[in-house]
Amino acid sequence: MDKSVLIVDDQKGIRFLLEEVIRSEGYRVSSCQDGQSAIKSIENQPPDLLIIDYRLPMMNGGKVIAHLEAQGYQIPTIVMSGLVDEIKPKIEGFNSVKGYFSKPFNILEAKNQVNQLLQD
């Protein structure tokens, strides 16, 4: 399997946990701690899946997704948030958003969602 996943979260523990879980499924994984780093990483090497926290320093996940879509990127995206119901209206217009992780997330559900999106 040669699919890649980019994880963007300002919390190191969440990045590390997701990296381990997704890597154990056989995917290549990289991570960033903020939206600006994520954009640079994607411009350099777009992943097959983006998992991004909504609340990020300097540039929130919604702004990152808007920027990427404006640049023509259509990367399947999972948005993470502790307040999923509050953020859904803010990002429901983005074509690339395919799912959500509610923090704290269930590891098995996260694995299933990642596998489903990367196998489509």
N, C-alpha and C positions, 0 to 999 in steps of 0.2 A: 504494500500500500504506500503510495507516495503522495498522499494528500497532506496539506499543511494547514495549521491553525495558528492564528495570532490572538493572544490573550492580552487585553488591555485593562489593567486595574491598578489603582494606586496603593492597594494593600498587598504587600509582598506575600503574606501567607496565602491569600486567595490565588494569586498568580502561581505560587509553588504547587498548591493542591491541584489546581486545574491542569497545570503542566504535567504532573505525575499521572493523573487520571487519564488524560487524553493520550499521552505518550504510551501508556499501558495498552491502549487500543490500537497501537501501531501507526499513529500519525506523527508527522514532524511538527514540533511545537516551538514557538518563540513567544516572547512576551515583551510588553512595554508598560511603563508606569504612568504615562500621560498621553493625551490625545495628539499632541504635536509630534512626539516620538512615533506614535502609531502611523500617522500620515507619512512620515519620512520612510518608515519601514515598508509600508504598502506601496509607495511610489517606487521603491527599490525592488521589491519582490512581493507582488500581491499574493495573499494566502488564499486557500480554497474556502476558508471559513474564518470569520471574525467574531470573537466573543469580547464584548466591551461593556464596562461598567458605565452607567449613565452619569453618575457623579464623579467627575474627574477634576483635578485642579487645572486652572487656566482655561481649558476648553472641554466642555462636557461632551458626553458620548453622542448626544443629538447633533451637536455642531460638527463633530468629526464625521458622522454619517452623512450629514447634509453636504459637507465639503467633498467627501469622496464621491457621492452621487453626482454632484455638480461637475466633477472632473471626469465623469463617465464610468467610474468603477461601480460594478454591481456584484459585490461580494456578499454571499449569504451571511447574515449577521444575527447573532443572539445578543440581546441587551440584558445586562444584569442590573438589578436594583433591589434595595430593601423595600421600596414602595412601588412595585410594578403597576398597581392600579392607577397611581398618580402620574406615572410617566407615559403610559400607553397613549393617551390623547396627544401627547407632545411628539410622538414618533410614529404614529399610525400611518402617516402619509408617505413614509419611506418604503420604496419597493424592495430594498435589500434586507429589511428586518423580517426574519423568518421565525423568530421565537424569543422567549424571555426566560431568564433564570431569576427566581425570587430569592433574595438572600435572606437567611441562609438557604442554600439549595441542597437538594437531595442528589447525592453523587450518582446513584443508579439512573435517575431521571436525566441528569446531565449527560451521562454516557450515551443513553438511548437517543437523546435529541441530537447530539453531535454525530453519532453514527448514522442516524436517519438523514440528516442534512448532507453528509458527505457521501452517502451512497446514492442519492437522487441524481 
